[in-house]
Amino acid sequence: MLALTAGLLFPLAFAPYGWVFLLPVSIGLGFWTLQRAGSARDALLRGWLYGLGMFGFGVAWLHVSMHDYGFMPLWMAVPFTGIFAAVIALYYGLTFYLSWKLGRSALAFAGLWVVLDWVRGWLLTGFPWLYAGYALVDTPLARLAPLGGVWLLTLVAVLMGASVVMLLRRQRHAWLPAALTVALMTGALLMPDTPFTHASGPRQKVALVQGNIPQDIKWQMTMRSATREIYQDLTAPIPADTLVIWPESAMIEFYQDIHGFIDDQGKALADRGGALITGLPWRSDSDAGITYHNSIASIGKDGLRGVYHKQKLVPFGEYVPMQSLIRGLIPFFDLPMSGFTPGKPSQPNLRALGHTVAPFVCYEILYPDLVAERSHNADLLLTISNDAWFGHSAGPHQHFQMARLRARETGRWLLRDTNNGITAIINEKGQVTDRLPQFERGVLYGEYQPRRGQTPFMRFGIGPWLLLSAVLIGLGYALRPQVRSDI
């Protein structure tokens, strides 16, 4: 029960709650239960219960998209969400199990946590949600993000919680993880808060359009002309010399079917010194057949200037695994636009108003290595989303918080445009400079600063931190403590 409770505390450190002090408390309590485990099998169970609490509460909002917009009855949506949480929780069961096998050291525990979080981010397309380091985006420790990204922040968070437990239990070599934690935290506090990047030109005006079209009517045929009118009316009064952004699937028709309307909007803005970047579905015809993409298009004076097709698709939302077997079983597997094909990794970034824009559609912004790789020649980051799928739940707030850390990691401004919020402009330090309220139709006016240069995390990615984690695992095993069972 303590392991389950400790896991339930974990999401409270994240948005929209923001009780960051609970992060080391949750991790520390989880590590405490690991110390008390009587066998590796017992440790596995405790770790799984910890993960079940973490994700059972942390991603409970998934049932909103299933029930409210996926036509799945509540009695089915809730168990489906629970099953998903139970499967993801196995990563933490494995973390606890291997930690017990290796001697229950805080060093090995922290190293294994980072390694298995990394695996969770790519295995079977990955689920890179609720990494511990994201909760630290508004703390001084976020200064470490340009060095090691969310991985270094996660390592610090886990070491912080676990080393305190070792000290309280007066275990042998407890000073070593504590000293490492203090050194990393002190380094973050003393490090000058200056980015590794630099301004590469004058500030640029930008307008992010938030259409706020309810998800339950968005994909209806009757909304096609209405959707065009909404975005056309919101865009018309935007001043000259402005980069205009429309969100993910702003248009619900394929570009090939409405390119006249889209190109006209881009030309009208270009005639006033501006440009348009919009999310929309895309249809490709080839000898191999027809494929569909969730895409972002850059539109200029002469029409289409570039297009990016989303690479990281959401299982069951944008594509259906083993669709020949399960499509049609329940309505959720037949959601609108659930037959997309992923784009190729080699796609170039977009260009608009002389700037190179690194584009990411919704879920993609959660992949730190993908963002770091595509940011090398970019002046800014852009992510578009449609978080209307998750209503008034915690999901959109968690998504926004995690996206902000990408700006810190890359030292670049991030523009985030969504259908119904959270639409915002974030600077290179991950700080929100402007934002629109959720569930309101409107336009967010602001500016961004183009930047160039590379942070250490952009250069080296997770590689050094996986190596450090492996060293910590080995060192933790070599210096494994003698565990007391009376505390």
ROLUM-894817 format. One record per residue (C-alpha): x negated, y, z. Coordinates in steps of 0.001 Angstrom, whole numbers, padded with zeros to 6 digits, always signed. Example, Ala and Ser with C-alpha at 12.3 -4.5 7.8 and 13.67 -1.06 7.14 Angstrom:
BEGIN
-012300-004500+007800-013670-001060+007140
This chain:
BEGIN
+000000+000000+000000-002885+002386+000700-004347+001692-002750-000971+002365-004388-000506+005552-002346-004012+006746-003211-003219+006290-006905+000035+008235-006538-001938+011183-005130-004218+011326-008180-001841+013073-010672-001016+015757-008085-004490+017199-008716-003474+017959-012311-001068+020426-013889+001643+021387-013203+000923+020696-009499-002719+021776-009367-003595+020422-005902-007222+019868-006894-008327+019020-003342-006339+015775-003665-008667+014515-006401-011577+013503-004111-009051+012463-001453-007355+010074-003881-010648+008666-005165-012059+008395-001643-009030+006504-000355-009193+004188-003343-012881+003516-002675-012066+002926+001004-009613+000174+000070-012285-001355-002149-014641-001474+000842-011991-003337+002829-011324-005936+000132-012052-009463+001293-012859-010866-002150-013371-009839-005766-009828-010979-006519-008516-008802-003683-010520-005867-005079-008987-006462-008522-005492-006298-007049-006251-003133-005087-007747-001449-008144-004763-002432-010262-002378-001025-007642-004431+002175-007565-004154+002479-011353-000464+001598-011233+000167+004478-008851-001962+006803-010978-000219+006090-014267+003174+005077-012919+003514+008637-011657+001057+010383-013991+002715+009345-017275+006276+008845-016051+007249+011556-018546+006854+009000-021379+010368+007758-020722+011721+011189-021753+010725+010724-025391+011971+007143-025350+015332+007867-023747+016218+011446-024668+014940+011438-028255+014176+007796-029087+017709+006514-028443+016431+003918-025978+018776+003307-023022+017409+004416-019648+017477+000860-018293+015028-000044-021060+012941+003169-021214+011929+003074-017553+010654-000541-017624+008834+000130-020913+007043+003057-019259+006279+000878-016240+004842-001889-018425+002622+000622-020189+001366+001977-016848+000746-001563-015590-001397-002385-018636-003479+000817-018433-003910+000213-014692-005969-002886-015537-008929-000600-016298-009029+000415-012641-008490-003147-011506-011600-004004-013510-013489-001019-012041-012752-002178-008495-013471-005827-009342-016886-005156-010873-017744-002705-008102-017039-005396-005501-019167-007873-007429-022040-005386-007596-022053-004602-003891-019432-001859-003418-021879+001027-003806-020625+004538-004575-023250+004760-007343-022029+001634-009136-018395+002617-008532-018903+006032-010175-020879+004593-013087-018302+001896-013775-015463+004425-013528-017036+006595-016270-017893+003655-018543-014402+002136-018330-012753+005544-018783-014783+005851-021970-013613+002406-023114-010032+003388-022319-010463+006304-024710-011093+004183-027819-010078+000541-027289-006947-000266-029324-006862+003396-030526-007329+004538-026918-005396+006459-024297-007668+009345-023191-005236+010798-020672-005831+011961-017059-009604+011677-016900-010567+012895-013435-012759+015702-014791-009803+017520-016344-008517+018515-012909-011704+020586-012406-011196+022898-015409-010343+025879-013147-013110+025274-010591-016745+026434-010620-017718+022847-011453-016325+023444-014954-019658+025129-015725-020993+021602-016179-018632+020957-019109-020957+022347-021841-023643+019973-020542-021712+016722-020227-018097+017411-021032-015269+015758-019163-017555+012764-018520-019984+014664-016291-017092+016291-014442-015507+012875-013915-018791+011486-012607-019057+014340-010092-015449+013888-008964-015839+010142-008357-019194+010527-006614-017686+013227-004406-014870+011020-003147-016871+007780-002846-020011+009206-001206-017985+010681+001654-016597+007226+002385-020084+005729+002445-021223+008423+004876-018208+007853+007143-018909+004140+007173-022596+004810+007897-023687+002485+005141-027277+001945+004133-028521+004356+001432-025345+006435+001770-027542+009525+001541-028415+008804-002105-024951+009252-003746-024292+012128-001340-027553+013836-002346-026787+013333-006053-023322+014813-005570-024664+017833-003715-027360+018354-006366-024836+018319-009221-022408+020602-007390-025181+023014-006409-026459+023061-009974-023005+023973-011218-022608+026765-008671-026053+028239-009360-025906+027871-013131-025302+031220-014874-021816+031205-016356-023123+031968-019825-022189+029826-022813-024621+028143-025182-022813+029811-028068-022713+033377-029363-020268+035699-031104-020551+035347-034876-018449+038277-036030-015784+040786-035063-012600+039754-033292-009748+038586-035503-006041+039270-034989-003892+036161-034723-000163+035444-034380+001068+032070-033130+004698+031366-034023+006803+029305-031610+010023+028245-033330+011555+026476-030281+013757+024166-032325+015376+021547-030054+014006+018071-030654+017432+016446-030808+018363+018449-033939+014924+019197-035419+014876+016323-037919+018482+016593-039067+019005+017266-042782+021123+020289-041924+018126+021910-040201+015959+022108-043306+017102+025482-044574+017621+026787-041039+014035+025876-040135+012688+027773-043126+014729+030828-042177+013543+030743-038545+009864+030730-039467+010309+033183-042320+012117+035660-040056+009558+035322-037257+006665+035771-039705+007963+038713-041742+007218+041493-039173+003713+040265-038324+001177+043077-038965-001382+043040-041763-004814+041412-041463-003496+038670-039162-004083+034934-039166-000651+033341-038737-000270+029870-037202+002810+027648-037395+002979+024535-035129+002947+020808-035796+005709+019789-038213+006910+023382-038363+008403+022356-041693+010233+019036-041620+009921+018519-045377+006872+017283-047241+004624+019968-048655+005074+018423-052100+008823+019154-051876+008619+022741-050552+005241+023956-051794+006971+026889-053500+008277+028218-050180+005023+027545-048314+002843+029093-051017+005079+032168-051179+004726+032662-047424+000952+032358-047691+000792+034766-050626+002934+037343-048821+000550+037263-045869-002533+037282-048112-001246+040399-049887-001411+042112-046481-004886+040780-045705-003713+037766-043699-003453+033989-044092-001233+031100-043001-002087+027772-041358+000869+025455-040803+001659+021958-039672+003832+019863-041990+004223+016302-043303+002271+015381-046419+002877+012786-049128+000038+011329-051186+000600+009358-054381-002149+007039-055645-002645+003771-057463-002576+002038-054078+000880+003401-053394+002453+006242-051429+001083+007251-048043+002362+009807-045550+000337+012034-043244+000854+014375-040303-001109+017342-041593-002282+020943-041264-002516+023097-044396-004322+026397-044911-002504+028663-047351-004039+031704-049036-003365+034070-051913-003569+031322-054532-001637+028748-052542-003162+025706-050855-006754+026296-049699-007263+023109-047731-005476+020352-045877-006378+018151-042903-004646+014837-042189-004416+013731-038563-006832+010899-037732-005746+009784-034245-002140+008640-034505+000115+007941-031536+001168+004263-031389+004956+003799-031785+005377+007572-032256+003507+008067-035550+002886+004491-036560+004272+001155-035398+001743-001612-034653+002815-004968-036137+005681-003096-037742+006735-006085-039842+007606-007851-036587+009068-005160-034347+010374-002317-036531+014152-002329-036327+014358-004172-033010+015255-000994-031111+015877+002563-032387+012714+003891-030710+010603+001985-033242+012356+003866-036065+011710+007446-034929+011457+010121-037654+007995+010253-039202+006810+007030-037515+005175+005682-040672+002119+007924-040976-001301+006886-042265-004422+008213-040477-006686+010645-042305-010330+009910-043072-013087+011043-040651-014975+012697-043531-012358+015430-044062-013759+018970-044093-012594+021649-041685-010204+024362-042841-011085+027878-043983-009071+031028-043300-010030+034721-043460-013701+033865-043782-013735+031612-040707-014173+027861-040454-011427+026325-038330-011768+022902-036656-008177+021523-036754-006613+018991-034400-003034+017766-034394-001450+017244-030978-002944+014118-029349-006283+014509-031191-007420+017354-028946-007746+014782-026132-010694+013042-027813-013787+014908-026559-016260+013304-028960-014026+013932-031983-013662+017604-031075-017380+018024-030371-018306+016427-033698-015924+018536-035809-016919+021761-034036-020526+021929-035238-019897+024252-038194-016670+025794-036882-016000+029334-035671-013017+028306-033546-010779+025393-032567-007126+025037-033511-004628+022548-032130-000977+022391-033086+001589+020280-031279+005247+019518-030731+005591+018773-027029+009361+019066-027296+009282+015250-027250+008644+015457-023487+011197+018076-022453+010716+019771-019080+008409+017044-017739+004778+017303-016598+003535+015944-019936+003163+019274-021798+001377+020858-018805-001105+017990-018570-001661+018146-022334-002360+021891-022164-004767+021541-019251-006781+018865-021032-006913+020873-024264-008432+023817-022404-011492+021790-021430-012329+021328-025130-012967+025083-025319-015376+024843-022357-017185+021850-023838-017783+023495-027211-018127+027149-026192-015431+028152-028677-012063+029850-028551-009060+027571-028885-005750+028520-030493-002870+026289-029400+000466+026603-031177+003467+024446-030296+007120+024211-031217+008410+025015-027737+005333+025637-025542+002786+025798-024233+001558+028198-026939-001603+030015-025865-004979+031561-026737-007928+030197-024728-011417+031719-024639-014744+029907-024715-014685+029448-020936-011367+027616-021017-009513+030638-019619-006055+031526-020932-006058+035049-022371-002452+035071-023667+000468+032652-023638+004171+032407-024407+006777+031052-021984+008066+027576-022712+011424+027057-024411+011564+030550-025930+011484+031490-029596+008873+034116-030334+005445+035119-031618+002282+035327-029520+000090+038187-030692-003566+038294-029713-007152+038098-030865-009880+035500-030938-013655+035818-031061-015385+033601-033659-018439+031873-032172-021329+029760-033389-024012+027657-031731-024055+024235-030112-023667+023187-026519-025670+020205-025220-022446+018171-025161-021877+018915-028856-025426+017780-029657-025592+014605-027608-021992+013669-026744-021387+011019-024131-024604+009090-024869-026755+010511-022041-023930+010104-019533-023305+006492-020484-027017+005907-019970-026904+007662-016590-023843+005611-015641-025702+002419-016531-028649+003538-014376-026297+004282-011478-024680+000861-011834-028077-000836-011741-029348+001325-008895-026164+000788-006924-026542-002960-007234-030219-002853-006263-029472-000699-003196-026102-002244-002398-025036-001405+001150-024294-003787+003976-020556-003334+004290-019047-002952+007742-015658-004527+008233-014778-002766+011499-013955+000640+009960
